[in-house]
Amino acid sequence: MNEVVGSHDLLLVTLDTLRYDVAAELAAEGRIPHLASRLPGGVWDKRHAPGSFTYASHQAMFAGFLPTPATPGPHRRLFAARFAGSETTAEGTFVFDTPDLVSGLAAAGYHTVCVGGVGFFNKRGPLGSVLPGLFQESHWEPEFGVPSPTSFEAQVACAEKVIAGLPPDRRLFLFVNVSALHQPNWFHLPGATREAGDSRATHAAALEYVDRHIGRLFSALGDRGPGFAIVCSDHGTAYGDDGYTGHRLGHEVVWTVPYTHFFLEAS
């Protein structure tokens, strides 16, 4: 990452609450072609989330603790705060001397931008202002939020405007928290009803919706020049698994998440 930081734009997309099993199933069935085309061999990397709900997981990721490979480690990290005794900081790790990755990248000359999604990014109160407050520029509108059936396309349109307005010689760190997977998501599945509520099937339909629009985001950033993207979930969510519903709990479907990273090029 020391060769990437400074020479490439950086994109971090968190597909909020996306389960690994659903992401893997849809990739194998050809139902998310835009995302699958970016996966090595068409397969998501299976990882463990750094937290069981949005706030905790993003605080960890913004400190450099991205989802950890679901195999015995230690595993070297892409980014890390300077920390004596760290066993996961390696030669290629980008090490920053600030409390978080966002300010570390700002210190390295990046313009940092957040396009928020779920309530922890809505800036409507002190708690919803903490995470977007790390960035030099942040955006949130009700249309970006979880109740909106068009949330992701609205987020992409916002990101496109940000990218278009940035001088070409200014490096960009763009973070997008995708809210479409989060409950409620029943409206993404044709024929589903509010009364029936959300399910694993509506969660999958929401991922298909995201896939239909995410290519625009990759193209907009790639057309600026060299870029590096990280796409992952922050945590999963339960739909009746072993009696559990939701997240902020210690079930396998919450802790196991999909992850990938790749270089972006002009389309």
C-alpha positions as CSV (number, residue, x, y, z in Angstrom):
1,M,0.0,0.0,0.0
2,N,3.0,2.3,0.3
3,E,3.2,2.3,-3.5
4,V,-0.5,2.9,-3.8
5,V,-1.1,5.7,-1.3
6,G,-0.3,9.0,-2.9
7,S,-0.4,7.7,-6.5
8,H,-3.9,6.2,-6.6
9,D,-7.4,7.4,-5.6
10,L,-8.9,5.2,-2.9
11,L,-12.4,3.9,-2.6
12,L,-13.9,2.1,0.4
13,V,-17.5,0.7,-0.1
14,T,-19.2,-0.9,2.9
15,L,-22.2,-3.0,1.9
16,D,-23.9,-2.5,5.2
17,T,-25.2,-5.8,6.8
18,L,-24.4,-8.0,3.8
19,R,-24.1,-11.6,4.8
20,Y,-21.3,-13.7,3.3
21,D,-23.5,-16.7,2.4
22,V,-25.9,-14.5,0.4
23,A,-23.0,-12.7,-1.4
24,A,-21.3,-15.9,-2.2
25,E,-24.5,-17.5,-3.5
26,L,-25.4,-14.7,-5.8
27,A,-21.9,-14.5,-7.2
28,A,-22.0,-18.2,-8.0
29,E,-25.4,-18.0,-9.6
30,G,-24.4,-15.0,-11.8
31,R,-26.9,-12.7,-10.2
32,I,-24.4,-9.9,-9.4
33,P,-22.3,-9.6,-12.6
34,H,-20.8,-6.2,-12.0
35,L,-19.5,-7.2,-8.6
36,A,-18.5,-10.7,-9.6
37,S,-16.4,-9.4,-12.4
38,R,-14.2,-7.7,-9.8
39,L,-13.8,-10.8,-7.7
40,P,-10.7,-13.1,-8.2
41,G,-12.2,-16.1,-9.9
42,G,-15.6,-14.7,-9.3
43,V,-15.3,-15.6,-5.6
44,W,-15.6,-13.3,-2.5
45,D,-12.9,-13.5,0.2
46,K,-14.4,-15.0,3.3
47,R,-13.6,-12.8,6.3
48,H,-14.5,-12.0,9.9
49,A,-16.0,-8.6,10.7
50,P,-14.2,-6.3,13.2
51,G,-17.6,-5.6,14.9
52,S,-21.1,-6.9,15.1
53,F,-22.9,-3.7,14.2
54,T,-22.2,-0.6,12.1
55,Y,-20.8,1.9,14.6
56,A,-18.3,-0.6,16.2
57,S,-17.2,-2.1,12.9
58,H,-16.6,1.3,11.2
59,Q,-14.7,2.7,14.1
60,A,-12.4,-0.4,13.8
61,M,-12.1,-0.1,10.0
62,F,-11.3,3.6,10.2
63,A,-8.5,2.7,12.6
64,G,-7.1,0.3,9.9
65,F,-8.7,-3.0,11.1
66,L,-10.5,-4.1,7.9
67,P,-12.3,-7.5,8.0
68,T,-9.8,-10.3,8.8
69,P,-9.3,-13.4,6.6
70,A,-11.3,-16.3,8.1
71,T,-8.2,-18.5,8.4
72,P,-5.5,-18.7,11.1
73,G,-3.2,-15.7,11.1
74,P,-1.6,-13.4,11.8
75,H,-2.6,-11.5,8.7
76,R,-0.8,-8.4,7.6
77,R,-3.0,-5.3,7.2
78,L,-3.2,-2.8,4.3
79,F,-3.4,0.2,6.7
80,A,-2.3,0.6,10.3
81,A,-1.8,3.3,12.9
82,R,1.7,3.4,14.2
83,F,1.5,1.1,17.2
84,A,4.3,-0.5,19.1
85,G,4.2,-4.3,19.1
86,S,1.7,-4.7,16.3
87,E,2.0,-8.1,14.8
88,T,-0.1,-7.3,11.7
89,T,1.9,-4.3,10.5
90,A,4.1,-5.5,7.7
91,E,6.6,-3.9,5.3
92,G,3.9,-3.1,2.7
93,T,1.5,-1.7,5.3
94,F,0.7,2.0,5.0
95,V,1.4,3.3,8.5
96,F,-0.2,6.6,9.6
97,D,0.6,8.8,12.6
98,T,-2.9,10.0,13.3
99,P,-5.7,8.4,15.3
100,D,-7.5,7.1,12.2
101,L,-7.0,6.3,8.6
102,V,-9.2,9.1,7.3
103,S,-7.0,11.8,8.9
104,G,-3.9,9.8,8.0
105,L,-4.9,10.0,4.3
106,A,-5.7,13.7,4.6
107,A,-2.2,14.2,6.0
108,A,-0.9,12.4,2.9
109,G,-2.6,14.9,0.7
110,Y,-6.0,13.2,0.1
111,H,-9.3,14.9,-0.1
112,T,-11.5,12.7,2.2
113,V,-15.3,12.4,1.4
114,C,-18.0,10.4,3.1
115,V,-21.3,9.5,1.3
116,G,-23.3,8.2,4.2
117,G,-26.2,5.7,4.3
118,V,-27.4,4.2,7.6
119,G,-28.3,6.3,10.6
120,F,-24.8,6.4,12.1
121,F,-23.9,8.7,9.1
122,N,-27.0,10.9,9.0
123,K,-25.5,13.9,11.0
124,R,-28.9,14.4,12.7
125,G,-27.4,14.2,16.2
126,P,-24.1,13.9,18.0
127,L,-23.9,10.1,17.5
128,G,-24.8,10.3,13.8
129,S,-22.1,12.9,13.4
130,V,-19.0,11.1,14.8
131,L,-18.2,8.9,11.8
132,P,-18.9,11.5,9.0
133,G,-17.1,14.1,11.2
134,L,-13.8,12.3,10.4
135,F,-14.0,13.4,6.8
136,Q,-13.2,16.8,5.3
137,E,-16.5,16.6,3.3
138,S,-19.5,14.5,4.1
139,H,-23.0,14.0,2.5
140,W,-26.2,12.5,3.7
141,E,-29.8,13.0,2.6
142,P,-33.0,11.1,3.5
143,E,-33.0,9.5,0.1
144,F,-29.6,7.8,1.0
145,G,-31.2,6.2,4.1
146,V,-32.5,2.7,4.7
147,P,-36.2,3.4,4.0
148,S,-35.5,4.6,0.5
149,P,-36.0,2.2,-2.4
150,T,-33.7,4.3,-4.5
151,S,-31.0,4.9,-1.9
152,F,-28.0,3.5,-3.7
153,E,-28.6,5.2,-7.1
154,A,-29.0,8.5,-5.1
155,Q,-25.7,7.8,-3.3
156,V,-23.9,7.1,-6.6
157,A,-25.3,10.3,-8.2
158,C,-23.8,12.2,-5.2
159,A,-20.5,10.5,-5.5
160,E,-20.4,11.2,-9.3
161,K,-20.8,14.9,-8.5
162,V,-18.1,14.9,-5.9
163,I,-15.7,13.1,-8.3
164,A,-16.5,15.5,-11.2
165,G,-15.9,18.5,-9.0
166,L,-12.4,17.5,-7.8
167,P,-9.3,18.8,-9.5
168,P,-7.7,16.0,-11.5
169,D,-4.4,16.4,-9.6
170,R,-5.9,16.0,-6.2
171,R,-6.0,12.5,-4.8
172,L,-9.4,11.4,-3.4
173,F,-10.4,9.0,-0.6
174,L,-14.1,8.3,-1.2
175,F,-16.1,6.3,1.4
176,V,-19.6,5.1,0.6
177,N,-21.7,3.3,3.2
178,V,-24.4,1.5,1.2
179,S,-27.7,1.3,3.2
180,A,-29.8,-0.7,0.7
181,L,-29.0,-4.2,2.3
182,H,-30.1,-3.0,5.7
183,Q,-33.6,-3.7,7.0
184,P,-36.1,-2.7,5.7
185,N,-35.3,-4.2,2.3
186,W,-38.6,-6.0,1.4
187,F,-39.3,-3.4,-1.3
188,H,-36.4,-4.6,-3.4
189,L,-38.1,-8.0,-4.1
190,P,-41.0,-7.9,-6.6
191,G,-44.1,-9.2,-5.0
192,A,-42.8,-8.9,-1.4
193,T,-45.0,-6.9,1.0
194,R,-44.4,-4.8,4.1
195,E,-46.6,-7.1,6.1
196,A,-44.5,-10.1,5.2
197,G,-41.4,-8.1,6.1
198,D,-37.7,-8.7,5.3
199,S,-36.1,-12.1,4.6
200,R,-33.0,-13.6,3.3
201,A,-34.6,-13.4,-0.2
202,T,-35.3,-9.7,0.1
203,H,-31.7,-9.2,1.4
204,A,-30.5,-10.9,-1.8
205,A,-32.7,-8.8,-4.0
206,A,-31.2,-5.7,-2.4
207,L,-27.8,-6.9,-3.3
208,E,-28.9,-7.4,-6.9
209,Y,-30.2,-3.8,-6.9
210,V,-26.9,-2.5,-5.7
211,D,-25.1,-4.5,-8.4
212,R,-27.1,-2.8,-11.1
213,H,-25.7,0.6,-10.1
214,I,-22.3,0.0,-8.7
215,G,-20.6,-0.1,-12.1
216,R,-21.3,3.7,-12.4
217,L,-19.3,4.2,-9.2
218,F,-16.3,2.2,-10.3
219,S,-16.3,3.9,-13.7
220,A,-16.5,7.4,-12.3
221,L,-13.5,6.9,-10.1
222,G,-11.5,4.8,-12.6
223,D,-11.9,7.5,-15.2
224,R,-10.0,9.9,-13.0
225,G,-6.9,7.8,-13.2
226,P,-5.4,5.0,-11.2
227,G,-7.6,3.9,-8.3
228,F,-7.7,1.2,-5.6
229,A,-11.0,-0.1,-4.3
230,I,-12.0,-2.1,-1.2
231,V,-15.6,-3.5,-1.2
232,C,-16.8,-5.4,1.9
233,S,-19.5,-5.8,4.5
234,D,-19.2,-4.3,7.9
235,H,-21.2,-7.2,9.5
236,G,-23.9,-9.6,8.5
237,T,-27.5,-9.9,9.8
238,A,-29.8,-12.8,10.9
239,Y,-33.1,-13.6,9.5
240,G,-34.4,-16.2,12.0
241,D,-31.1,-18.2,11.9
242,D,-31.2,-20.3,15.1
243,G,-34.0,-18.0,16.3
244,Y,-31.9,-14.8,15.9
245,T,-33.0,-11.7,14.0
246,G,-30.9,-8.7,13.3
247,H,-27.3,-8.0,14.3
248,R,-25.2,-6.7,17.3
249,L,-25.1,-10.4,18.4
250,G,-22.6,-13.2,18.2
251,H,-24.0,-15.4,15.5
252,E,-21.9,-16.8,12.6
253,V,-24.0,-15.1,10.0
254,V,-23.2,-11.7,11.7
255,W,-19.5,-12.3,12.1
256,T,-18.8,-13.7,8.6
257,V,-18.6,-11.2,5.8
258,P,-17.6,-10.9,2.1
259,Y,-14.5,-8.8,1.1
260,T,-12.5,-8.0,-2.0
261,H,-10.1,-5.4,-3.2
262,F,-8.9,-4.5,-6.7
263,F,-7.4,-1.8,-8.9
264,L,-9.6,0.6,-10.9
265,E,-8.8,1.6,-14.4
266,A,-10.4,3.9,-17.0
267,S,-13.5,2.3,-18.7
